[in-house]
Amino acid sequence: MSNYIAIEGPLGVGKTTLAHALQEKSGAMVFFDPPENPFLADFYRDRPGAAFKTQLFFLISRFQQQRLLQTSLGSEPLIISDYLFAKDKIFAYLNLDDHEILIYDRYFEAFRPLVPEPSLVVYLQAPKDILFERVRRRSVDYEAKISDAYVDELIKAYDHFFYHYKDGPLLIVNTAEIDVVNNPEDLKALLRRIIAGEVRGVEYYHPVRRK
């Protein structure tokens, strides 16, 4: 099993649920995407300048946490993160204008070499209607303002990012076929696949259904 596993995918896809489950199954140390961002509510309300403030705050918070994660790699048998540091750039390029990107990129490129690369990334996919249904169940106020168009762009950006991902082993999981959030059997089967052994290159998870 990989020593450091990062779980990725768009909002509502089940990243945190899977991270908690892996923690319970293996006793791993887990790092969760820093939830506190004082600019996030303004971003969802389209306040001027909020996107840039939101993105830089997330970038710095994630960098600080990844540095803490790195200090634990030598002492912990398994570490789980419910985000990949490099994904920060997905949201930056989706939400910032060209002038803001010039500043953002300088910070990102300075931070990137200083954070550890996962030995496995699990990319959770789902179509827009499923994501919206799962987000609705979470009942987070500011998420109710997310538009169909934004989610469409987010899904495309994630797919493009991971289509070109070359930094290590990648397990792609289409959660339209399974529900790791609400179906315990689906979750157990996926956990077995992740824990069973090494993923080489890019692999797709194909659940085995009992008849």
The 8 nearest C-alpha neighbors of each residue, nearest first, counted from 0:
[[1, 196, 194, 197, 2, 195, 193, 77],
 [2, 0, 118, 3, 119, 4, 197, 77],
 [1, 3, 77, 76, 78, 118, 0, 4],
 [4, 2, 78, 117, 118, 1, 77, 79],
 [3, 5, 119, 79, 117, 120, 118, 78],
 [4, 6, 80, 120, 83, 82, 81, 79],
 [7, 5, 81, 121, 82, 120, 14, 122],
 [6, 8, 122, 82, 123, 121, 14, 83],
 [7, 9, 123, 122, 124, 12, 10, 14],
 [10, 8, 12, 11, 154, 153, 7, 157],
 [9, 11, 12, 8, 130, 134, 13, 14],
 [12, 10, 134, 130, 133, 13, 9, 131],
 [11, 13, 10, 9, 130, 14, 8, 125],
 [12, 14, 16, 11, 15, 180, 17, 179],
 [15, 13, 17, 16, 81, 6, 12, 7],
 [14, 16, 18, 17, 13, 81, 19, 31],
 [17, 15, 13, 19, 18, 14, 180, 20],
 [16, 18, 20, 14, 15, 19, 21, 13],
 [17, 19, 15, 21, 20, 16, 81, 22],
 [20, 18, 22, 16, 17, 21, 15, 23],
 [21, 19, 17, 23, 22, 18, 24, 16],
 [22, 20, 24, 18, 23, 19, 25, 17],
 [21, 23, 27, 26, 19, 20, 25, 24],
 [24, 22, 20, 21, 26, 25, 19, 27],
 [25, 23, 21, 22, 20, 26, 190, 27],
 [24, 26, 27, 22, 23, 21, 77, 20],
 [27, 25, 22, 23, 24, 28, 21, 77],
 [28, 26, 22, 77, 25, 78, 29, 79],
 [27, 29, 78, 79, 77, 26, 22, 30],
 [30, 28, 79, 80, 78, 27, 31, 22],
 [29, 31, 80, 79, 81, 32, 28, 68],
 [32, 30, 81, 80, 33, 29, 82, 15],
 [31, 33, 82, 34, 81, 30, 61, 80],
 [32, 34, 35, 31, 60, 61, 57, 36],
 [35, 33, 32, 36, 31, 57, 60, 37],
 [34, 36, 33, 37, 39, 57, 38, 60],
 [35, 37, 38, 39, 34, 56, 53, 57],
 [36, 38, 39, 35, 40, 53, 41, 56],
 [39, 37, 53, 41, 36, 40, 49, 42],
 [38, 40, 42, 41, 36, 37, 53, 43],
 [39, 41, 43, 42, 38, 141, 44, 37],
 [42, 40, 44, 46, 39, 38, 43, 49],
 [41, 43, 49, 39, 45, 44, 40, 50],
 [42, 44, 40, 45, 41, 141, 39, 144],
 [43, 45, 41, 42, 46, 40, 144, 141],
 [46, 44, 42, 43, 41, 47, 49, 50],
 [45, 47, 41, 49, 44, 42, 48, 43],
 [48, 46, 49, 45, 50, 42, 41, 51],
 [49, 47, 50, 51, 46, 52, 42, 45],
 [48, 50, 42, 52, 46, 47, 51, 41],
 [49, 51, 53, 42, 52, 48, 54, 94],
 [52, 50, 54, 53, 49, 48, 55, 95],
 [53, 51, 49, 55, 54, 50, 56, 38],
 [52, 54, 50, 38, 56, 51, 55, 39],
 [55, 53, 57, 51, 56, 52, 58, 50],
 [54, 56, 58, 52, 57, 53, 59, 51],
 [55, 57, 53, 59, 54, 58, 60, 52],
 [58, 56, 60, 54, 55, 59, 61, 53],
 [59, 57, 55, 61, 56, 60, 54, 62],
 [58, 60, 62, 56, 61, 57, 55, 63],
 [61, 59, 57, 63, 62, 58, 56, 64],
 [62, 60, 64, 58, 63, 59, 57, 65],
 [61, 63, 59, 65, 64, 60, 58, 66],
 [64, 62, 60, 66, 61, 65, 59, 67],
 [63, 65, 67, 61, 66, 62, 68, 60],
 [66, 64, 68, 62, 67, 63, 114, 61],
 [65, 67, 69, 63, 64, 68, 114, 62],
 [68, 66, 64, 65, 70, 69, 63, 71],
 [69, 67, 65, 71, 66, 70, 64, 72],
 [68, 70, 66, 72, 71, 67, 65, 115],
 [69, 71, 67, 68, 72, 66, 73, 74],
 [72, 70, 68, 69, 74, 73, 75, 67],
 [73, 71, 69, 74, 75, 70, 68, 78],
 [72, 74, 71, 75, 70, 76, 69, 2],
 [73, 75, 71, 72, 76, 70, 77, 78],
 [74, 76, 77, 72, 71, 73, 78, 28],
 [77, 75, 2, 74, 78, 27, 72, 73],
 [78, 76, 2, 27, 75, 3, 28, 79],
 [77, 79, 3, 28, 27, 29, 2, 4],
 [80, 78, 29, 4, 5, 3, 28, 30],
 [81, 79, 5, 30, 82, 29, 31, 6],
 [80, 82, 6, 31, 14, 15, 5, 18],
 [83, 81, 7, 6, 80, 5, 32, 84],
 [82, 84, 85, 86, 5, 7, 6, 81],
 [83, 85, 86, 87, 82, 61, 62, 65],
 [84, 86, 87, 83, 88, 111, 89, 107],
 [87, 85, 88, 89, 84, 83, 90, 82],
 [88, 86, 85, 89, 90, 84, 91, 58],
 [87, 89, 91, 86, 90, 85, 92, 107],
 [90, 88, 86, 87, 91, 92, 93, 156],
 [91, 89, 93, 88, 92, 87, 94, 86],
 [90, 92, 88, 94, 93, 95, 89, 54],
 [93, 91, 90, 89, 94, 95, 88, 100],
 [92, 94, 90, 91, 95, 89, 153, 152],
 [93, 95, 91, 92, 90, 50, 96, 51],
 [96, 94, 91, 99, 92, 100, 93, 51],
 [95, 97, 99, 98, 100, 94, 92, 93],
 [98, 96, 100, 99, 101, 95, 92, 102],
 [99, 97, 101, 100, 96, 102, 95, 103],
 [98, 100, 96, 102, 101, 97, 95, 103],
 [99, 101, 103, 97, 102, 98, 104, 95],
 [102, 100, 98, 99, 104, 103, 97, 105],
 [103, 101, 99, 100, 105, 104, 106, 98],
 [102, 104, 100, 106, 105, 101, 99, 107],
 [105, 103, 107, 106, 101, 102, 100, 108],
 [104, 106, 108, 102, 103, 107, 109, 101],
 [105, 107, 109, 103, 104, 108, 110, 102],
 [108, 106, 104, 110, 109, 105, 111, 103],
 [107, 109, 111, 105, 110, 106, 104, 112],
 [108, 110, 106, 107, 111, 105, 112, 113],
 [111, 109, 107, 108, 113, 112, 106, 62],
 [110, 112, 108, 113, 114, 107, 109, 85],
 [113, 111, 114, 110, 109, 108, 115, 107],
 [114, 112, 111, 110, 115, 66, 109, 62],
 [113, 115, 112, 111, 65, 66, 116, 110],
 [116, 114, 69, 117, 113, 65, 112, 66],
 [115, 117, 118, 114, 166, 167, 3, 119],
 [118, 116, 3, 119, 4, 5, 115, 120],
 [117, 119, 3, 1, 4, 167, 2, 116],
 [120, 118, 4, 168, 117, 169, 1, 5],
 [121, 119, 5, 169, 6, 4, 122, 170],
 [122, 120, 6, 170, 169, 171, 7, 5],
 [121, 123, 7, 171, 8, 172, 6, 170],
 [122, 124, 8, 172, 7, 173, 171, 174],
 [123, 125, 173, 174, 8, 172, 122, 12],
 [124, 126, 174, 175, 173, 129, 130, 12],
 [127, 125, 129, 128, 130, 175, 124, 154],
 [126, 128, 130, 129, 131, 125, 150, 151],
 [129, 127, 131, 130, 126, 132, 125, 133],
 [130, 128, 132, 131, 127, 126, 133, 125],
 [129, 131, 127, 133, 11, 132, 128, 12],
 [132, 130, 134, 128, 129, 133, 135, 127],
 [131, 133, 135, 129, 130, 134, 128, 136],
 [132, 134, 136, 130, 135, 11, 131, 129],
 [133, 135, 131, 11, 137, 136, 132, 130],
 [136, 134, 132, 133, 138, 137, 131, 143],
 [135, 137, 133, 134, 138, 132, 139, 131],
 [136, 138, 134, 135, 139, 133, 11, 142],
 [139, 137, 135, 136, 140, 134, 143, 142],
 [138, 140, 142, 137, 141, 143, 134, 135],
 [141, 139, 142, 143, 138, 144, 40, 137],
 [140, 142, 143, 144, 139, 40, 43, 145],
 [143, 141, 144, 145, 139, 140, 134, 43],
 [142, 144, 141, 140, 145, 139, 135, 138],
 [145, 143, 142, 141, 146, 43, 44, 140],
 [146, 144, 142, 143, 149, 147, 43, 150],
 [147, 145, 149, 148, 144, 150, 143, 151],
 [148, 146, 150, 149, 151, 145, 127, 131],
 [147, 149, 151, 146, 150, 152, 145, 153],
 [148, 150, 152, 146, 151, 147, 153, 145],
 [149, 151, 153, 147, 152, 148, 154, 146],
 [152, 150, 148, 154, 149, 153, 147, 155],
 [153, 151, 149, 155, 150, 154, 156, 148],
 [152, 154, 150, 156, 151, 155, 149, 157],
 [155, 153, 157, 151, 156, 152, 150, 158],
 [156, 154, 152, 158, 153, 157, 159, 151],
 [155, 157, 153, 159, 154, 158, 152, 160],
 [158, 156, 160, 154, 159, 155, 153, 161],
 [157, 159, 155, 161, 160, 156, 162, 154],
 [158, 160, 162, 156, 157, 161, 155, 163],
 [161, 159, 157, 158, 163, 162, 156, 164],
 [160, 162, 164, 163, 158, 159, 157, 122],
 [161, 163, 159, 160, 164, 158, 157, 165],
 [162, 164, 161, 160, 165, 159, 158, 166],
 [165, 163, 161, 162, 166, 160, 167, 169],
 [166, 164, 167, 163, 168, 161, 200, 169],
 [167, 165, 164, 168, 116, 117, 169, 118],
 [166, 168, 165, 118, 169, 119, 200, 117],
 [169, 167, 200, 119, 199, 198, 201, 120],
 [168, 170, 201, 120, 119, 121, 200, 202],
 [169, 171, 121, 202, 203, 201, 122, 120],
 [172, 170, 203, 122, 121, 204, 123, 202],
 [173, 171, 123, 204, 174, 122, 124, 203],
 [172, 174, 124, 175, 125, 123, 176, 171],
 [173, 175, 177, 176, 125, 124, 178, 172],
 [176, 174, 125, 173, 177, 126, 178, 129],
 [177, 175, 174, 173, 178, 206, 205, 172],
 [176, 178, 174, 175, 185, 179, 173, 206],
 [179, 177, 180, 182, 181, 174, 185, 176],
 [178, 180, 186, 185, 182, 181, 177, 13],
 [179, 181, 178, 13, 16, 182, 186, 183],
 [180, 182, 178, 179, 183, 186, 185, 184],
 [181, 183, 185, 178, 184, 179, 180, 186],
 [184, 182, 186, 185, 187, 181, 179, 180],
 [185, 183, 187, 186, 182, 188, 179, 189],
 [186, 184, 188, 182, 183, 187, 179, 177],
 [185, 187, 179, 183, 189, 184, 188, 190],
 [188, 186, 190, 184, 189, 185, 183, 191],
 [189, 187, 191, 185, 190, 186, 184, 192],
 [188, 190, 192, 186, 191, 187, 193, 185],
 [189, 191, 187, 193, 192, 188, 194, 186],
 [192, 190, 188, 194, 189, 193, 195, 187],
 [193, 191, 189, 195, 190, 194, 188, 196],
 [194, 192, 190, 191, 195, 189, 196, 0],
 [193, 195, 191, 0, 192, 196, 190, 1],
 [196, 194, 192, 191, 193, 0, 197, 190],
 [197, 195, 0, 194, 198, 193, 192, 1],
 [196, 198, 0, 199, 1, 195, 193, 194],
 [197, 199, 168, 200, 196, 202, 170, 169],
 [200, 198, 168, 197, 201, 202, 169, 167],
 [199, 201, 168, 169, 202, 198, 167, 170],
 [200, 202, 169, 168, 170, 199, 203, 171],
 [203, 201, 170, 171, 169, 200, 204, 198],
 [204, 202, 171, 170, 172, 205, 201, 173],
 [203, 205, 172, 171, 206, 202, 170, 173],
 [204, 206, 203, 207, 172, 173, 176, 189],
 [207, 205, 208, 204, 188, 189, 177, 176],
 [208, 206, 205, 209, 188, 185, 210, 204],
 [209, 207, 206, 210, 185, 205, 188, 184],
 [208, 210, 207, 206, 184, 185, 188, 205],
 [209, 208, 207, 206, 184, 185, 188, 177]]
